[in-house]
Amino acid sequence: MKHEIYQDPEVIRAALDLKTVAIVGLSGKELRASNFVGRYLKYHGYRVVPVNPVEAEILDLKCYPSLGEIPGRVDIVNVFRLPDAVPAIARDAIAIGARCLWLQFGVINAEGAGIAFEAGLDVVMDRCLKVEHARYLGRMHWFGLNTGRISARRARSV
């Protein structure tokens, strides 16, 4: 499948300017990728809305069982679910007026991406929102964290 059409740098940059992110499949377990991404986005000023039907609260934020139950506007629907769930999530994203459907690494579903794209949503597939944010905004370090240093040299030990 040629999903590279859903990895357009201009679409990614535009999505990074949007500030409300509903994370479908956000886990309350700190070692899960979804939790790390949610925590990172929250730290960087995004309004994170957890969507998980089995949790009441994640990252000290009220959790919603579905996209349709979120009050207010959602800009990005960020998906941490199995690819088979994407078409239904895409339809829900359209129904709530989201502007972008973002499918994380390994979440590849041409049907769901096509549904969202045909409805006018921007679509990013098989990319990590945290990684792209760090890459485009100059916060990427080899370990994936911002060290606050602008140097290729290690600091000397005292």
Wavefront OBJ file of the C-alpha trace (Angstrom):
o trace
v 0.000 0.000 0.000
v 1.263 3.467 -0.808
v 0.509 5.355 2.373
v 3.277 7.890 1.740
v 0.624 10.230 0.313
v -0.501 10.621 3.930
v 2.953 11.760 5.077
v 3.049 15.175 3.400
v 5.378 17.530 5.331
v 3.067 20.503 4.728
v 0.080 18.645 6.175
v 2.187 17.583 9.160
v 3.384 21.148 9.790
v -0.166 22.511 9.549
v -1.432 19.853 11.975
v 1.227 20.794 14.516
v -0.334 24.269 14.736
v -3.661 22.782 15.872
v -3.983 22.675 19.642
v -6.750 20.271 20.727
v -5.884 16.592 20.378
v -8.249 13.734 21.201
v -6.120 10.626 21.714
v -8.176 7.534 20.921
v -6.719 4.595 22.815
v -4.763 6.673 25.327
v -3.576 4.290 28.020
v -3.324 5.023 31.716
v -0.191 2.852 31.851
v 2.842 5.124 31.954
v 5.065 2.833 29.888
v 2.714 2.747 26.903
v 3.566 4.882 23.874
v 0.147 6.540 23.928
v 0.689 7.722 27.498
v 4.131 9.094 26.674
v 2.770 10.957 23.640
v -0.163 12.356 25.625
v 2.114 13.510 28.442
v 4.520 15.119 25.941
v 1.736 16.961 24.114
v 0.200 18.176 27.364
v 3.605 19.451 28.510
v 4.008 21.335 25.235
v 0.741 23.242 25.568
v -1.700 21.060 23.673
v -5.167 20.435 25.083
v -5.190 16.639 25.341
v -8.522 14.809 25.496
v -8.219 11.127 26.471
v -10.608 8.735 24.722
v -10.764 5.337 26.402
v -13.998 3.593 27.399
v -12.478 1.752 30.381
v -10.784 4.674 32.155
v -12.325 7.596 34.056
v -9.186 9.735 34.121
v -5.779 9.638 32.436
v -2.948 12.168 32.876
v -5.159 13.972 35.415
v -7.659 14.614 32.613
v -11.265 13.435 32.321
v -11.475 10.500 29.953
v -14.312 10.110 27.443
v -15.626 6.755 26.236
v -15.988 7.946 22.617
v -15.251 10.896 20.360
v -18.948 11.787 20.210
v -19.065 12.436 23.958
v -16.318 15.068 23.993
v -17.683 18.550 24.685
v -16.229 21.300 22.533
v -14.082 21.280 19.456
v -11.412 18.699 18.626
v -8.771 19.610 16.048
v -6.808 16.357 15.754
v -7.990 12.819 16.340
v -4.805 10.904 17.159
v -5.286 7.131 16.908
v -3.564 4.469 19.016
v -5.826 1.564 18.027
v -5.588 -1.460 15.773
v -5.899 -0.620 12.070
v -9.282 -2.380 11.763
v -10.814 0.252 14.086
v -9.806 3.181 11.868
v -12.820 3.389 9.482
v -15.258 3.794 12.397
v -12.937 6.286 14.108
v -12.642 8.247 10.853
v -16.439 8.472 10.626
v -16.595 9.650 14.235
v -13.873 12.240 13.568
v -15.924 13.581 10.668
v -19.077 13.662 12.795
v -17.440 15.788 15.509
v -15.911 18.228 13.008
v -12.259 17.341 13.545
v -9.779 18.885 11.120
v -7.167 16.113 11.066
v -7.032 12.334 11.475
v -3.565 11.307 12.685
v -2.723 7.599 12.653
v 0.300 6.657 14.772
v 3.180 4.362 13.744
v 1.829 1.039 12.523
v -1.788 2.212 12.381
v -2.208 1.826 8.636
v -5.673 1.592 7.117
v -6.292 2.899 3.607
v -10.076 2.680 3.922
v -10.190 4.806 7.085
v -7.694 7.311 5.707
v -9.722 7.566 2.505
v -12.974 8.130 4.403
v -11.426 11.025 6.334
v -9.655 12.476 3.309
v -12.793 12.396 1.135
v -14.654 14.270 3.885
v -12.037 17.034 3.801
v -9.914 16.127 6.815
v -6.161 16.289 6.663
v -4.757 12.794 7.170
v -1.381 11.713 8.514
v -0.674 7.988 8.601
v 2.138 5.892 10.076
v 3.782 8.846 11.811
v 4.119 9.752 15.495
v 2.720 13.126 16.544
v 5.327 13.482 19.303
v 8.229 12.662 16.993
v 7.012 15.024 14.279
v 6.460 17.824 16.805
v 9.975 17.383 18.152
v 11.471 17.134 14.667
v 9.767 20.177 13.156
v 10.111 22.378 16.226
v 13.779 21.594 16.891
v 13.294 19.619 20.080
v 14.671 16.291 18.917
v 17.643 14.750 20.683
v 19.066 11.320 19.881
v 17.139 9.943 22.863
v 13.943 11.756 21.826
v 14.177 14.428 24.508
v 15.196 18.079 24.564
v 18.473 18.495 26.442
v 18.428 22.290 26.302
v 21.925 22.264 24.782
v 22.842 23.243 21.266
v 25.995 21.228 20.807
v 27.223 17.963 19.413
v 29.681 17.627 22.294
v 28.936 16.029 25.617
v 29.183 18.135 28.739
v 32.316 17.478 30.792
v 31.869 15.613 34.047
v 32.964 17.522 37.111
l 1 2 3 4 5 6 7 8 9 10 11 12 13 14 15 16 17 18 19 20 21 22 23 24 25 26 27 28 29 30 31 32 33 34 35 36 37 38 39 40 41 42 43 44 45 46 47 48 49 50 51 52 53 54 55 56 57 58 59 60 61 62 63 64 65 66 67 68 69 70 71 72 73 74 75 76 77 78 79 80 81 82 83 84 85 86 87 88 89 90 91 92 93 94 95 96 97 98 99 100 101 102 103 104 105 106 107 108 109 110 111 112 113 114 115 116 117 118 119 120 121 122 123 124 125 126 127 128 129 130 131 132 133 134 135 136 137 138 139 140 141 142 143 144 145 146 147 148 149 150 151 152 153 154 155 156 157 158
